[in-house]
Amino acid sequence: MRIKYWLYRQKSTLSLKLRKMMKCICSGEHLRVDEIIPSSESLATRDYSASGYSSRAGETDTKVDTSNIEEAESSLRESGFLNYEEARALLGRLEYQKGNVEAALRVFEGIDIAAVVPRIKITVVRRCELPRRHSQSDNTPPMSMHAVSLLVEAIFLKAKSLQALGRYTEAAQSCKVILDTFESAIPDGLPENFASDCKLLETLNNAVGLLPDLSKLAYDPQEVILAYRRALLYQWNLDVETRTKLEKDFAIFLLYSGHDASPPNLRSQMEGSFIPRNNVEEAILLLLLILKKFMLKRIGWDPSILDHLGFALSIAGECTSLAHQIEELPPGIVESKEKYTSLALCYHAEGDDIIALNLLRNLLNNRENHSCGFELSLASKICAEDSNSLEEGIEYIHKLLAQSEKCEQRASFANYLRGLSLSAQSGGVGSDAQRISRQSEALEALETAQRMTEGKNSSILFSLSLENAEQRKLDAALYYAKQLLKLEAGSNVKTWILLARILSAQKRYVDAENIIDAALDEAGKWDQGELLRSKAKLQIVQGRLRDAVETYTKLLAVLQVQRKSFRSQQKLLKDKQKGSTNLEMETWHDLANVYTSLSQWRDAEICLSKSEAINPHSASRLHSAGLLYEAKGLPKEALKSFEKALDIEPNHVPSLISTAIVLRQISNQSPPVVKSFLTDALRLDRTNSTAWYNLGLLYKSESSASALEAAECFEAAAILQESEPVEPFR
């Protein structure tokens, strides 16, 4: 009984002293630093766990009596339980728990952090059994770990109080004090069982997670990046959920914040290890780490991780890698329909349309899958771009139209795809009547799509202008091109080029060149390549060959600068790099043809050698070489070049026509052989005036019985030549 009575008295005395501490802090009175009790054990050590701490303000029901302030201060001085900083740390915490943020901040600001931090470092160093690094360590006695925990918590709660008051920069600085203290004391990271007997580790983790959020609130993106890297690169002994959240939040910030992060500067880097070079690569690395933890069953499934990873890998041009990640997911994580659709999108983005279409076929042939509007749209789009799948694509479009009765947006897209499919189909039909019928249906479908979107869909307007131009309905084509230019506010280079080609087909070469000049003023430096090539073609058709050479020279200079830029960002810009390489090769061919027409054989040969270094197996280069041989009076060598071009690309229309021309000149072969080359060229390009003209010459040379056919061919050539653009419309 005596023991129980003694314990009761001790508990009552301690409770009374805590109440008195609260009275003291509310009154604004302070304990003096010179009155610190030289006790080896503080209140933080004795009763830390009994304080009932909660990080949320307003959880304390106790209402403090503010009377007898002097008595409370006297009791604290005489108790020997705690020193000045510890008292303020504990009482500040109690004020914060009650929701008195401003009062708590006033208490915390009374703590001399500059004096406390060195003592915290010494204590941490000795706890971790590291060599002493501070000269004052021999003279300054260490604190208990519970006292360290209490003071670190006070600095953290000070940051939280500043955050609540909107003082984000100061709050971030308070958090940094905590992290700087431990990083300098333990450079290699926290030991595995560090501070397992108190709440210090939890406070450290909270501070690590809070710093990036405070930097965001302070609108300091570079500090946000540094805070996240600090949290993830230093060994803070974070639990898996906290670390995963930090990795995810950092990846999201890198992807969507719009701020470029310089590559991380790691203190120790293993040879051959991967260092991300930009935001996207760093975000991908973080998301893959999260995905790996899920695969190892260390965390639960978060569908948003796959969404963010899909975005990151797609803009990095790594859709095949995304497909592999999706395929490796355990069964049941992603629904079968979603999985097939995602994989089809990945392979379609990488140009593997056969694989993408097969995946969609498996999905669409499954009767259990309903409401497959998007999948039908994607399958229709893929088929519309593949001449071998046009019929299948039209079937999908009809199904899509049947499902789109109540959705005008989907119906307009279905009509748009139908127009594209019919247009592509018209090029492969046998008779002129069928071709004209398909072209008419294509225009009708595109016009329907345009009406349904009220002329506000740029893709539909572009296709409508292009289809009218190819059918030589130039006024209508010009009208839609102008509407498109207005809709896009001149932001799309393809629209400027189409408009210039339409004007060139109307023989308005000066206007077309002015359009290109206006586009060059609007376009960025990376978009000027095709514009400069179009300008050179316009200069050639006007007979200004020297001006064309100068324009091509500018174009090659632009491409050279682009190539140097692509080397530093090869993965992100691989599609642009491929397009730039093809443009450079075709530019050398164009320039070789100009020098050939000027009889500058040596210059033409140099241009062709430059092209051969880029791609030795180019049908276009071999055709230009054949034209050079032909101009030099070497028809047999020219014929060999044309034949090699056709070996590489059997459907290369210019080589088919040139082969027919040279055969008529040098051989005694029967006209059917020559005719076969010309008819093949016209099968591929019905609007080629040169092919029609040479076919007319062939009919004329045969006999008087072919005079009518010759006249029809000459008439077709004349009509087409009157509306022929400097470059093909498509």
Buried (B, 14 or more C-beta within 10 A) or exposed (E): EEEEEEEEEEEEEBEEBBBBBBBBBBBEEBBEEEEBBEBEEBBBBBBBEEBEBEBEBEEBEEEBEEEBBEEBBEBBEEBEBBBBBBBBBBBBBBBBBBBBBEBBBBBBBBBEBEEBBBBBBBBBBBBEEBEEEBEEBEEBEBBBBBBBBBBBBBBBBBBBBBBBEEBBBBBBBBBBBBBEBBBBBBEEBBBEEBBEEBBBBBBBBBBBBBBBBBBBBBEBBEBBBBBBBBBBBBEBBBEEEBBBBBBBBBBBBBBEBEEEBEEBEEEEEEEEEEEBBBBBBBBBBBBBBBBEBBBEEEBEEBEEBBEBBBBBBBBBBBBBBBBEBBEEBEEEBBEBBEBBBBBBBBBBBBEBBEBBBEBBBEBBEEEEBEEBBEBBBBBBBBBBBBEEBBEBBBEBBBBBBEBBEEEEEBBBBBBBBBBBBBBBBBBBBEEEEEBEBBBEBBBBBBBBBBEBBEBEBBEBBBBBBBBBBBBBBBEBBBBBBBBBBEBBEBEBBBBBBBBBBBBBBBBBBEBBBBBBEBBBEEBEEBBBBBBBBBBBBBBBBBEBBEBBBEBBEBBBEBBEEBEEBBEEEEBBBBEBBEBBBBBBBBBBBBBBBBBBBBEBEEBBBBBBEBBBEBBEEBBBBBBBBBBBBBBBEBBEBBBBBBBBBBEBBEEBBBBBBBBBBBBBEEEEEEBEEBBEBBBBBBBBBBBBBBBBBBBBBBBBEBEEEBEEBBEBBBEBBEBBEEBBBBBEBE
